[in-house]
C-alpha cells in the first residue's frame, strides 16, 4: 500500500519534514494559534458576528501551519541540494 502522505493533498500540506524537533513544532503551533485566536478576531470590525471571527481565526491558523510546513520542507530540500553540490 502506498504512503498516505503521497495520496492525500491535505496530509501532504500539513506534513513537516522528518527530524523536525518537537520544540519547533510546538512553537509553530503556539504562534499560529495566538495569531488566529487573538490578533485576527481583534482586527475585525466590532460588529462582526462571533461565528465569522471564529471561522476567520481557524482559517488563519490553518493557513499559517500549511505555510510554515511548506517553508520548512523547502528549506530541507535546498539544504539537501547544497549538500550534494559541495
Order of alpha helices (4+ residues) and beta strands (2+ residues): alpha-alpha-alpha-alpha-alpha
